[in-house]
């Protein structure tokens, strides 16, 4: 080797217990895919919001534990939100649409809160932090 040649040092290995950059990105995508799915299926009531996290969980559950955990968390949160919105919609119809006067603002607030929590979860996942959504029924273990 020539004296003027320099050898680049390899990138540092991730610390044990810390997810790699690729894992952090996949985990972030698991959270953000709920927004994409909700927007793409908004004409159908946004029911696609749990499809993205489900697909990512099924693809990565055996090879990336951090991604599997965060995709399950996103999936559980979005199933919970969908269930609450469905219950509120049924209540609106049961009350002969009069209930929608009260229920519609609540549904909007739930949607805004879900948006904030999803963005927060995506940021935390990209930092390598295992985010836990509040008030989530964890159906997928």
C-alpha positions as CSV (number, residue, x, y, z in Angstrom):
1,X,0.0,0.0,0.0
2,X,1.3,3.5,-0.9
3,X,2.0,6.0,1.9
4,X,-0.5,8.5,0.4
5,X,-3.4,6.1,0.4
6,X,-5.8,6.2,3.3
7,X,-8.0,3.4,4.4
8,X,-11.5,4.3,5.4
9,X,-12.6,3.0,8.7
10,X,-15.7,0.8,8.5
11,X,-18.9,2.3,10.0
12,X,-19.4,1.4,13.7
13,X,-21.5,-1.6,14.5
14,X,-24.8,-0.8,16.2
15,X,-24.7,-1.2,19.9
16,X,-26.4,-4.4,21.2
17,X,-30.0,-3.7,21.9
18,X,-30.1,-0.7,19.6
19,X,-32.0,-1.1,16.3
20,X,-30.0,-0.5,13.1
21,X,-30.8,2.4,10.8
22,X,-32.7,0.1,8.4
23,X,-34.8,-1.3,11.3
24,X,-35.6,2.3,12.5
25,X,-36.6,3.3,9.0
26,X,-38.9,0.3,8.6
27,X,-40.4,0.9,12.0
28,X,-41.1,4.6,11.0
29,X,-42.7,3.4,7.8
30,X,-44.9,1.0,9.8
31,X,-46.4,4.0,11.6
32,X,-46.5,6.3,8.6
33,X,-48.1,3.6,6.4
34,X,-51.2,4.0,8.5
35,X,-51.6,7.6,7.3
36,X,-51.0,6.6,3.7
37,X,-53.5,3.8,3.9
38,X,-56.0,6.0,5.6
39,X,-55.6,8.7,2.9
40,X,-55.7,6.2,0.0
41,X,-59.0,4.7,1.3
42,X,-60.5,7.9,2.6
43,X,-63.4,7.5,0.2
44,X,-64.2,4.2,2.0
45,X,-64.0,5.8,5.5
46,X,-60.2,5.4,5.8
47,X,-60.4,1.6,6.6
48,X,-57.0,1.0,4.9
49,X,-55.2,2.6,7.9
50,X,-54.2,-0.8,9.3
51,X,-53.2,-2.4,6.1
52,X,-49.7,-0.8,5.9
53,X,-48.7,-1.8,9.4
54,X,-50.2,-5.3,8.8
55,X,-48.2,-5.8,5.6
56,X,-44.9,-4.6,7.2
57,X,-45.5,-6.7,10.3
58,X,-46.1,-9.8,8.2
59,X,-43.0,-9.1,6.0
60,X,-40.5,-8.3,8.8
61,X,-41.8,-10.1,11.9
62,X,-39.2,-12.9,11.7
63,X,-36.1,-10.9,10.8
64,X,-36.4,-7.5,12.6
65,X,-37.8,-7.7,16.1
66,X,-37.9,-3.9,16.6
67,X,-39.9,-3.5,13.3
68,X,-42.2,-6.3,14.3
69,X,-42.9,-4.6,17.7
70,X,-43.6,-1.2,16.2
71,X,-45.7,-2.6,13.3
72,X,-47.8,-4.5,15.9
73,X,-48.1,-1.4,18.0
74,X,-49.2,0.7,14.9
75,X,-51.6,-2.1,13.9
76,X,-53.2,-2.3,17.4
77,X,-53.6,1.4,17.6
78,X,-55.2,1.7,14.2
79,X,-57.6,-1.2,14.9
80,X,-58.5,0.5,18.2
81,X,-59.2,3.9,16.4
82,X,-61.2,2.1,13.7
83,X,-63.3,0.3,16.3
84,X,-64.0,3.5,18.3
85,X,-65.0,5.4,15.1
86,X,-67.2,2.5,14.1
87,X,-69.0,2.5,17.5
88,X,-69.5,6.3,17.3
89,X,-70.9,5.9,13.8
90,X,-73.4,3.3,14.9
91,X,-74.4,5.4,17.8
92,X,-75.0,8.3,15.4
93,X,-77.3,6.2,13.3
94,X,-79.1,4.6,16.3
95,X,-80.0,8.1,17.6
96,X,-81.6,8.8,14.2
97,X,-78.7,11.1,13.2
98,X,-79.3,13.5,16.0
99,X,-76.4,12.1,17.9
100,X,-74.1,13.1,15.1
101,X,-74.3,16.7,16.3
102,X,-72.3,15.6,19.3
103,X,-70.5,12.7,17.8
104,X,-69.1,14.3,14.7
105,X,-66.9,16.8,16.7
106,X,-65.7,13.9,18.8
107,X,-64.8,11.9,15.7
108,X,-62.8,14.9,14.3
109,X,-60.9,15.2,17.6
110,X,-60.1,11.5,17.6
111,X,-58.8,11.8,14.0
112,X,-56.6,14.7,14.9
113,X,-55.3,13.0,18.0
114,X,-54.6,9.8,16.0
115,X,-52.7,12.0,13.4
116,X,-50.5,13.5,16.2
117,X,-49.8,10.2,17.9
118,X,-48.9,8.5,14.5
119,X,-46.4,11.3,13.7
120,X,-45.0,11.2,17.2
121,X,-44.6,7.4,17.0
122,X,-42.9,7.7,13.6
123,X,-40.4,10.2,15.0
124,X,-39.7,8.0,18.1
125,X,-39.3,4.9,16.0
126,X,-36.8,6.6,13.8
127,X,-34.9,7.5,16.9
128,X,-34.8,3.9,17.9
129,X,-37.4,4.3,20.7
130,X,-40.1,1.7,21.1
131,X,-43.2,3.9,21.2
132,X,-46.4,2.8,22.9
133,X,-49.6,4.5,21.9
134,X,-51.9,5.5,24.8
135,X,-55.3,4.0,25.2
136,X,-54.7,1.1,22.8
137,X,-56.3,-2.3,23.0
138,X,-53.4,-4.7,22.1
139,X,-55.2,-7.4,20.2
140,X,-52.2,-8.5,18.2
141,X,-49.6,-9.9,20.7
